[in-house]
């Protein structure tokens, strides 16, 4: 059963992933229309990727900690 911390991290990961994928879509659309993405779009993509990476690592760390925790706790 998921702990409150794991549920919260899963939610944060889903939000970060969705936001990042929207940024990817913006980059893709610019490319499909032959436009160069603006500096703001590129900066946002970098920021969102960093957030996604951070939250993903936190979730993986928590999942690992939960998986090695003795079953009596």
C-alpha positions as CSV (number, residue, x, y, z in Angstrom):
1,X,0.0,0.0,0.0
2,X,1.3,3.4,-0.9
3,X,2.3,5.8,1.8
4,X,1.1,9.4,1.8
5,X,4.7,10.5,0.8
6,X,4.6,8.1,-2.2
7,X,1.1,9.3,-3.3
8,X,2.3,12.9,-3.1
9,X,5.4,12.2,-5.1
10,X,3.5,10.3,-7.7
11,X,1.1,13.3,-8.0
12,X,4.0,15.7,-8.3
13,X,5.7,13.5,-10.9
14,X,2.5,13.3,-13.0
15,X,2.1,17.1,-12.8
16,X,5.8,17.7,-13.8
17,X,5.6,15.1,-16.6
18,X,2.4,16.6,-18.0
19,X,4.0,20.1,-17.9
20,X,7.2,18.9,-19.6
21,X,5.2,17.1,-22.3
22,X,3.3,20.4,-23.0
23,X,6.7,22.1,-23.4
24,X,7.8,19.3,-25.8
25,X,4.6,19.8,-27.8
26,X,5.3,23.6,-28.1
27,X,8.8,22.8,-29.4
28,X,7.4,20.2,-31.8
29,X,4.8,22.6,-33.1
30,X,7.4,25.3,-33.7
31,X,9.5,22.9,-35.7
32,X,6.6,21.6,-37.7
33,X,5.7,25.1,-38.8
34,X,9.3,25.9,-39.7
35,X,9.7,28.4,-36.8
36,X,12.6,28.7,-34.4
37,X,11.3,28.4,-30.8
38,X,11.5,31.6,-28.8
39,X,14.0,32.0,-26.0
40,X,11.2,31.9,-23.5
41,X,10.0,28.5,-24.8
42,X,13.5,27.1,-24.7
43,X,14.1,28.4,-21.1
44,X,10.7,26.9,-20.0
45,X,11.6,23.6,-21.5
46,X,14.9,23.6,-19.6
47,X,13.2,24.5,-16.4
48,X,10.5,21.9,-16.8
49,X,13.0,19.2,-17.6
50,X,15.0,20.1,-14.5
51,X,11.9,19.9,-12.4
52,X,10.8,16.6,-13.9
53,X,14.3,15.1,-13.3
54,X,14.3,16.3,-9.7
55,X,10.8,14.9,-8.9
56,X,11.5,11.7,-10.8
57,X,14.7,11.1,-8.7
58,X,12.8,11.9,-5.5
59,X,10.1,9.4,-6.5
60,X,12.6,6.7,-7.4
61,X,14.5,7.2,-4.1
62,X,11.2,6.9,-2.1
63,X,10.1,3.8,-4.0
64,X,13.5,2.2,-3.4
65,X,13.4,3.1,0.3
66,X,9.9,1.7,0.6
67,X,10.9,-1.5,-1.2
68,X,13.8,-2.3,1.1
69,X,12.0,-1.3,4.2
70,X,11.4,-4.4,6.5
71,X,7.8,-5.6,6.0
72,X,7.1,-5.3,9.7
73,X,7.2,-1.5,9.6
